[in-house]
Amino acid sequence: MTDWRLQGQEKFLKGVALTKQTYRKYRESWEHDHCEFCWAKFSESREDPNVGYATTDRYHWICENCYQDFKNMFQWTVVDAPGERPGTG
């Protein structure tokens, strides 16, 4: 598949568990993240997407569109986020 968004992410995202959750600042100095594929910005701001899929350590984020486009290729599983029900954020 030739897609500009594919830049070697399989090295760290192939087969990982993801949680669907609302973005919250991870640390005081870390106010936003980006989708690992299309670089969409996640933040707590209303202007930015704030629900997406994250690795269980919340280090890597994936927007809804990229999740749908690559879920089969990357063989992701979606698990409950600690303290949240899936999709409730």
ZAKOLLO-44022 format. One record per residue: x, y, z of N, C-alpha, C in turn; residue in three letters. Coordinates in steps of 0.1 Angstrom, whole numbers. Layout:
BEGIN
{n.px = X&n.py = Y&n.pz = Z&ca.px = X&ca.py = Y&ca.pz = Z&c.px = X&c.py = Y&c.pz = Z&resn = ala}
...
//
This chain:
BEGIN
{n.px = 8&n.py = -12&n.pz = 0&ca.px = 0&ca.py = 0&ca.pz = 0&c.px = 9&c.py = 12&c.pz = 0&resn = met}
{n.px = 6&n.py = 21&n.pz = -9&ca.px = 13&ca.py = 34&ca.pz = -9&c.px = 4&c.py = 45&c.pz = -4&resn = thr}
{n.px = 8&n.py = 50&n.pz = 8&ca.px = 1&ca.py = 60&ca.pz = 15&c.px = 11&c.py = 69&c.pz = 22&resn = asp}
{n.px = 10&n.py = 82&n.pz = 19&ca.px = 19&ca.py = 91&ca.pz = 25&c.px = 20&c.py = 90&c.pz = 40&resn = trp}
{n.px = 10&n.py = 85&n.pz = 47&ca.px = 10&ca.py = 84&ca.pz = 61&c.px = 18&c.py = 73&c.pz = 67&resn = arg}
{n.px = 21&n.py = 63&n.pz = 59&ca.px = 29&ca.py = 52&ca.pz = 63&c.px = 44&c.py = 55&c.pz = 62&resn = leu}
{n.px = 50&n.py = 57&n.pz = 74&ca.px = 64&ca.py = 61&ca.pz = 75&c.px = 72&c.py = 52&c.pz = 85&resn = gln}
{n.px = 70&n.py = 39&n.pz = 85&ca.px = 77&ca.py = 30&ca.pz = 93&c.px = 71&c.py = 27&c.pz = 107&resn = gly}
{n.px = 58&n.py = 32&n.pz = 109&ca.px = 51&ca.py = 30&ca.pz = 122&c.px = 50&c.py = 15&c.pz = 126&resn = gln}
{n.px = 51&n.py = 6&n.pz = 117&ca.px = 49&ca.py = -8&ca.pz = 120&c.px = 60&c.py = -12&c.pz = 130&resn = glu}
{n.px = 71&n.py = -6&n.pz = 131&ca.px = 82&ca.py = -9&ca.pz = 140&c.px = 78&c.py = -8&c.pz = 154&resn = lys}
{n.px = 68&n.py = 2&n.pz = 157&ca.px = 64&ca.py = 4&ca.pz = 171&c.px = 49&c.py = 3&c.pz = 173&resn = phe}
{n.px = 41&n.py = 1&n.pz = 163&ca.px = 27&ca.py = 0&ca.pz = 164&c.px = 20&c.py = -12&c.pz = 159&resn = leu}
{n.px = 28&n.py = -21&n.pz = 153&ca.px = 22&ca.py = -34&ca.pz = 148&c.px = 18&c.py = -43&c.pz = 159&resn = lys}
{n.px = 5&n.py = -46&n.pz = 160&ca.px = 0&ca.py = -56&ca.pz = 169&c.px = -2&c.py = -51&c.pz = 183&resn = gly}
{n.px = -1&n.py = -38&n.pz = 186&ca.px = -2&ca.py = -33&ca.pz = 199&c.px = -17&c.py = -32&c.pz = 204&resn = val}
{n.px = -19&n.py = -31&n.pz = 217&ca.px = -32&ca.py = -28&ca.pz = 222&c.px = -34&c.py = -13&c.pz = 223&resn = ala}
{n.px = -46&n.py = -9&n.pz = 219&ca.px = -49&ca.py = 5&ca.pz = 220&c.px = -62&c.py = 7&c.pz = 229&resn = leu}
{n.px = -63&n.py = 19&n.pz = 234&ca.px = -75&ca.py = 23&ca.pz = 242&c.px = -81&c.py = 35&c.pz = 235&resn = thr}
{n.px = -94&n.py = 35&n.pz = 234&ca.px = -101&ca.py = 47&ca.pz = 228&c.px = -104&c.py = 56&c.pz = 240&resn = lys}
{n.px = -99&n.py = 68&n.pz = 240&ca.px = -101&ca.py = 77&ca.pz = 251&c.px = -100&c.py = 92&c.pz = 248&resn = gln}
{n.px = -104&n.py = 100&n.pz = 257&ca.px = -103&ca.py = 114&ca.pz = 256&c.px = -89&c.py = 118&c.pz = 259&resn = thr}
{n.px = -84&n.py = 128&n.pz = 251&ca.px = -70&ca.py = 133&ca.pz = 254&c.px = -70&c.py = 141&c.pz = 266&resn = tyr}
{n.px = -61&n.py = 139&n.pz = 275&ca.px = -58&ca.py = 147&ca.pz = 286&c.px = -43&c.py = 149&c.pz = 287&resn = arg}
{n.px = -39&n.py = 161&n.pz = 292&ca.px = -25&ca.py = 164&ca.pz = 293&c.px = -18&c.py = 153&c.pz = 301&resn = lys}
{n.px = -7&n.py = 148&n.pz = 295&ca.px = 0&ca.py = 137&ca.pz = 302&c.px = 9&c.py = 143&c.pz = 313&resn = tyr}
{n.px = 15&n.py = 154&n.pz = 311&ca.px = 23&ca.py = 161&ca.pz = 321&c.px = 21&c.py = 176&c.pz = 319&resn = arg}
{n.px = 24&n.py = 184&n.pz = 328&ca.px = 22&ca.py = 198&ca.pz = 328&c.px = 29&c.py = 204&c.pz = 315&resn = glu}
{n.px = 41&n.py = 199&n.pz = 312&ca.px = 48&ca.py = 205&ca.pz = 301&c.px = 44&c.py = 199&c.pz = 287&resn = ser}
{n.px = 35&n.py = 189&n.pz = 287&ca.px = 31&ca.py = 182&ca.pz = 275&c.px = 16&c.py = 185&c.pz = 273&resn = trp}
{n.px = 13&n.py = 195&n.pz = 265&ca.px = 0&ca.py = 199&ca.pz = 263&c.px = -8&c.py = 194&c.pz = 251&resn = glu}
{n.px = 0&n.py = 187&n.pz = 242&ca.px = -7&ca.py = 181&ca.pz = 231&c.px = 1&c.py = 169&c.pz = 225&resn = his}
{n.px = -5&n.py = 161&n.pz = 217&ca.px = 1&ca.py = 150&ca.pz = 209&c.px = -3&c.py = 151&c.pz = 195&resn = asp}
{n.px = 2&n.py = 143&n.pz = 187&ca.px = -2&ca.py = 142&ca.pz = 173&c.px = -5&c.py = 128&c.pz = 169&resn = his}
{n.px = -14&n.py = 126&n.pz = 159&ca.px = -16&ca.py = 113&ca.pz = 153&c.px = -3&c.py = 108&c.pz = 147&resn = cys}
{n.px = 0&n.py = 96&n.pz = 150&ca.px = 12&ca.py = 90&ca.pz = 145&c.px = 12&c.py = 88&c.pz = 130&resn = glu}
{n.px = 1&n.py = 90&n.pz = 123&ca.px = 0&ca.py = 88&ca.pz = 109&c.px = -2&c.py = 101&c.pz = 101&resn = phe}
{n.px = -12&n.py = 109&n.pz = 104&ca.px = -15&ca.py = 121&ca.pz = 97&c.px = -11&c.py = 134&c.pz = 104&resn = cys}
{n.px = -6&n.py = 132&n.pz = 116&ca.px = -1&ca.py = 144&ca.pz = 124&c.px = -12&c.py = 153&c.pz = 129&resn = trp}
{n.px = -25&n.py = 148&n.pz = 129&ca.px = -36&ca.py = 156&ca.pz = 135&c.px = -32&c.py = 159&c.pz = 149&resn = ala}
{n.px = -35&n.py = 171&n.pz = 154&ca.px = -32&ca.py = 175&ca.pz = 168&c.px = -43&c.py = 171&c.pz = 177&resn = lys}
{n.px = -39&n.py = 164&n.pz = 188&ca.px = -48&ca.py = 161&ca.pz = 199&c.px = -45&c.py = 171&c.pz = 211&resn = phe}
{n.px = -55&n.py = 176&n.pz = 216&ca.px = -53&ca.py = 185&ca.pz = 228&c.px = -66&c.py = 186&c.pz = 236&resn = ser}
{n.px = -66&n.py = 193&n.pz = 247&ca.px = -78&ca.py = 195&ca.pz = 254&c.px = -87&c.py = 207&c.pz = 249&resn = glu}
{n.px = -81&n.py = 214&n.pz = 239&ca.px = -88&ca.py = 225&ca.pz = 233&c.px = -100&c.py = 220&c.pz = 224&resn = ser}
{n.px = -111&n.py = 228&n.pz = 224&ca.px = -122&ca.py = 225&ca.pz = 216&c.px = -119&c.py = 225&c.pz = 201&resn = arg}
{n.px = -109&n.py = 233&n.pz = 197&ca.px = -106&ca.py = 234&ca.pz = 183&c.px = -99&c.py = 222&c.pz = 177&resn = glu}
{n.px = -93&n.py = 213&n.pz = 186&ca.px = -86&ca.py = 202&ca.pz = 182&c.px = -93&c.py = 189&c.pz = 185&resn = asp}
{n.px = -90&n.py = 178&n.pz = 177&ca.px = -96&ca.py = 165&ca.pz = 181&c.px = -92&c.py = 162&c.pz = 195&resn = pro}
{n.px = -101&n.py = 156&n.pz = 203&ca.px = -97&ca.py = 152&ca.pz = 216&c.px = -101&c.py = 138&c.pz = 220&resn = asn}
{n.px = -106&n.py = 130&n.pz = 211&ca.px = -109&ca.py = 116&ca.pz = 213&c.px = -102&c.py = 108&c.pz = 202&resn = val}
{n.px = -95&n.py = 98&n.pz = 206&ca.px = -87&ca.py = 90&ca.pz = 197&c.px = -83&c.py = 77&c.pz = 203&resn = gly}
{n.px = -74&n.py = 70&n.pz = 197&ca.px = -69&ca.py = 58&ca.pz = 201&c.px = -54&c.py = 60&c.pz = 206&resn = tyr}
{n.px = -51&n.py = 55&n.pz = 218&ca.px = -38&ca.py = 57&ca.pz = 223&c.px = -32&c.py = 43&c.pz = 227&resn = ala}
{n.px = -19&n.py = 42&n.pz = 227&ca.px = -13&ca.py = 30&ca.pz = 233&c.px = -15&c.py = 31&c.pz = 248&resn = thr}
{n.px = -14&n.py = 19&n.pz = 254&ca.px = -18&ca.py = 19&ca.pz = 268&c.px = -9&c.py = 28&c.pz = 277&resn = thr}
{n.px = 2&n.py = 31&n.pz = 272&ca.px = 11&ca.py = 41&ca.pz = 280&c.px = 8&c.py = 55&c.pz = 276&resn = asp}
{n.px = -2&n.py = 57&n.pz = 267&ca.px = -6&ca.py = 71&ca.pz = 262&c.px = 5&c.py = 78&c.pz = 255&resn = arg}
{n.px = 15&n.py = 71&n.pz = 250&ca.px = 26&ca.py = 78&ca.pz = 243&c.px = 23&c.py = 80&c.pz = 228&resn = tyr}
{n.px = 17&n.py = 70&n.pz = 222&ca.px = 13&ca.py = 71&ca.pz = 208&c.px = -2&c.py = 73&c.pz = 206&resn = his}
{n.px = -6&n.py = 83&n.pz = 198&ca.px = -20&ca.py = 86&ca.pz = 195&c.px = -23&c.py = 84&c.pz = 181&resn = trp}
{n.px = -35&n.py = 79&n.pz = 178&ca.px = -40&ca.py = 77&ca.pz = 164&c.px = -54&c.py = 82&c.pz = 163&resn = ile}
{n.px = -57&n.py = 91&n.pz = 153&ca.px = -70&ca.py = 96&ca.pz = 151&c.px = -80&c.py = 86&c.pz = 146&resn = cys}
{n.px = -92&n.py = 89&n.pz = 147&ca.px = -103&ca.py = 80&ca.pz = 142&c.px = -101&c.py = 75&c.pz = 128&resn = glu}
{n.px = -99&n.py = 85&n.pz = 119&ca.px = -97&ca.py = 82&ca.pz = 105&c.px = -85&c.py = 72&c.pz = 102&resn = asn}
{n.px = -74&n.py = 75&n.pz = 108&ca.px = -62&ca.py = 67&ca.pz = 106&c.px = -64&c.py = 53&c.pz = 112&resn = cys}
{n.px = -71&n.py = 53&n.pz = 124&ca.px = -74&ca.py = 40&ca.pz = 130&c.px = -82&c.py = 31&c.pz = 120&resn = tyr}
{n.px = -93&n.py = 37&n.pz = 115&ca.px = -101&ca.py = 30&ca.pz = 105&c.px = -94&c.py = 25&c.pz = 93&resn = gln}
{n.px = -85&n.py = 34&n.pz = 88&ca.px = -77&ca.py = 30&ca.pz = 76&c.px = -67&c.py = 19&c.pz = 78&resn = asp}
{n.px = -61&n.py = 19&n.pz = 90&ca.px = -50&ca.py = 10&ca.pz = 92&c.px = -52&c.py = -1&c.pz = 103&resn = phe}
{n.px = -64&n.py = -3&n.pz = 108&ca.px = -66&ca.py = -12&ca.pz = 119&c.px = -63&c.py = -27&c.pz = 115&resn = lys}
{n.px = -67&n.py = -30&n.pz = 103&ca.px = -65&ca.py = -44&ca.pz = 98&c.px = -50&c.py = -46&c.pz = 95&resn = asn}
{n.px = -44&n.py = -37&n.pz = 88&ca.px = -30&ca.py = -38&ca.pz = 85&c.px = -21&c.py = -39&c.pz = 97&resn = met}
{n.px = -24&n.py = -31&n.pz = 107&ca.px = -16&ca.py = -31&ca.pz = 119&c.px = -20&c.py = -41&c.pz = 130&resn = phe}
{n.px = -32&n.py = -48&n.pz = 128&ca.px = -37&ca.py = -58&ca.pz = 137&c.px = -38&c.py = -53&c.pz = 151&resn = gln}
{n.px = -44&n.py = -42&n.pz = 153&ca.px = -46&ca.py = -36&ca.pz = 167&c.px = -58&c.py = -43&c.pz = 174&resn = trp}
{n.px = -57&n.py = -43&n.pz = 187&ca.px = -68&ca.py = -47&ca.pz = 196&c.px = -71&c.py = -35&c.pz = 204&resn = thr}
{n.px = -84&n.py = -33&n.pz = 207&ca.px = -88&ca.py = -22&ca.pz = 215&c.px = -92&c.py = -28&c.pz = 229&resn = val}
{n.px = -86&n.py = -22&n.pz = 239&ca.px = -89&ca.py = -27&ca.pz = 253&c.px = -94&c.py = -15&c.pz = 261&resn = val}
{n.px = -100&n.py = -18&n.pz = 272&ca.px = -105&ca.py = -7&ca.pz = 281&c.px = -94&c.py = 1&c.pz = 286&resn = asp}
{n.px = -96&n.py = 14&n.pz = 287&ca.px = -86&ca.py = 23&ca.pz = 293&c.px = -89&c.py = 22&c.pz = 308&resn = ala}
{n.px = -79&n.py = 23&n.pz = 316&ca.px = -81&ca.py = 23&ca.pz = 331&c.px = -90&c.py = 34&c.pz = 335&resn = pro}
{n.px = -101&n.py = 30&n.pz = 342&ca.px = -111&ca.py = 40&ca.pz = 347&c.px = -121&c.py = 45&c.pz = 337&resn = gly}
{n.px = -121&n.py = 40&n.pz = 325&ca.px = -130&ca.py = 45&ca.pz = 315&c.px = -137&c.py = 33&c.pz = 308&resn = glu}
{n.px = -149&n.py = 35&n.pz = 303&ca.px = -155&ca.py = 25&ca.pz = 294&c.px = -151&c.py = 29&c.pz = 280&resn = arg}
{n.px = -150&n.py = 19&n.pz = 271&ca.px = -146&ca.py = 22&ca.pz = 257&c.px = -155&c.py = 32&c.pz = 251&resn = pro}
{n.px = -149&n.py = 42&n.pz = 245&ca.px = -156&ca.py = 52&ca.pz = 237&c.px = -162&c.py = 63&c.pz = 245&resn = gly}
{n.px = -161&n.py = 63&n.pz = 258&ca.px = -167&ca.py = 73&ca.pz = 266&c.px = -158&c.py = 85&c.pz = 269&resn = thr}
{n.px = -145&n.py = 82&n.pz = 269&ca.px = -136&ca.py = 93&ca.pz = 272&c.px = -137&c.py = 99&c.pz = 284&resn = gly}
//
